[in-house]
Structure formats: structure tokens, C-alpha cells
């Protein structure tokens, strides 16, 4: 004879051990109800059944991720950031440990980013000097480049642009230089005056060959000159000219040997100033008062 006491029903919400069996809990939140028939005497249990039903618990803590920020640099490599918070099912912020103890690693808050190369100044080759000799200028192209395209210079404003022009200096240009005219070759009648004409360079070079300077620009080295007619009248007219000397200036030194200077001019009887040649025949001692 089989004696069955009753069916016992138990709902287990945790994984604790109980006296009538063990709890079986699914990950989808469905709890299992174990029903066990207890048999007495010597007969083995006739059957064991499992029933299921839906249940609802508060959402587990999880990571709430913010949007990534813009890159920290406008060009080259930088980084972008976002907020990472541990929150509960209704969005209340929790400590990070509430999310990490469930075995979930905290998502990164930073990541690398790159906006490509920075704008830069690209320069071309210098042109030839603007002159063939002496001092001139030369130029070159300068442009702002961004992403392999020429753009407005304002995009490269972080750096001063390279110079587009600069001075250039070549060998000094050749030129003709002249000395003062020499006195007339005669003291009466028609004569010639000569002067020295030579080729030089602007940078100080002298003694150039005449072929190195432009022939069409060469100044005259001779010119005619005219004195009073020759004859006794010349000697009679000598006394029409005289030297006029100004006062002596102060000595060039305060002590010892020095020198003094004064202005000396050749004048005619009407006190008109004449070239010194007119007074060359006049005895200086006559007028040295």
C-alpha cells in the first residue's frame, strides 16, 4: 500500500540552497517553480514537474555613454572625449563599481583623432635679379596650401609668410668718371683743356678697360679754351687782375704745430671773380698784404 502525503510548492527568488531541492534560475528573468511529490514507505516517486511564469525586476546598472567631442586639434593628431557614467534603470548616476562588479569593463573616455596635415606655406624658386649689375630685387611665389590645394592666405595666418621679395646685389655696374679740367694749355690765344676719363665700377672698382664701359656714354676728355690775344697788350693787362685774400682762420691745433687757412680769389679791376689762370702772371707778393 502507497501512502502519499501531499504536493508541496515553493517559489525561490535566489540561489540559496533549500531543504527540498535546488533552485533553477534563468537569465531571462523567469523563475522556475519546483514541485516535488514526497512518497512515504518504500515506493519511489512517481513524477516531478517544472512550471514557468514571467517576472519583472528593476533594470541592472549599465554604462551611459555621451557623444564624442570634436577633435582637440584642427590639424594633425589629437584626441576626442566623451562622458561615461554608471546609471541604474531610471538613469540615476551610480558609482562605477556598481557596473564593473558585474564584469563589464568601463568603456573608454578618450580616443585618438586626426584632421590631416596643417596648412603650410609653399614657396617657389627665386627669380633672376631685376638688374644685370649693381643692386636690384628678386621675387618668388608664396601660397598657402591645405589638403594639397592652394587656399586663402588667412588659413596660414598662424605663421608669418615667407618673404616674396628680397634685395639682390650683382657685380657693380661700370661707369665713366672724370677728373677736374686742367688749365688751358696756353696763356694767350687758343688752346686746349684736358681731363682724365676712366672706367670704374659702382662698388669702387677702378682702372677698367675702356671696352667694359658703354662707348656712347664716354665723356669728352678734351675741349678748346681761349685766352686773351697774344702780344704786348697781355702784359699791359696783367695789372688789371689781382689776388684778393681773406682773413686767416684760427689755427687747427691748440698747441704745437698746426695750420691756418684763408680764402684767396682772382679779381679784375671791376672786382669780378675770374679763373685763377688770369692771375697766374701776377706776382703774389705785390698783393700779399
Secondary structure, 3 states (H helix, E strand, C coil): CCCEEEEEEEECCCCCCECCECCCECCCCCEEEEEEEEECCCCCCCCEEEEEECCCCCCCCEEEECCCCCCCCCCCEEEEECCEEEECCCCCEECHHHHHCCCCCCCCCEEEEECCCCCEEEECCCCCCCCCCCEEEEECCEEEEECCEEECHHHHCCCCCCCCEEEEECCCCEEEEECCCCCCCCCCCEEEEECCEEEEECCCCEEECHHHCCHHHCCCCEEEEECCCCCHHHHHHHHHCEEEECCCCCCCCCCCCCCCCCCEEEECCCCCEECHHHHCCCCHHHHCC
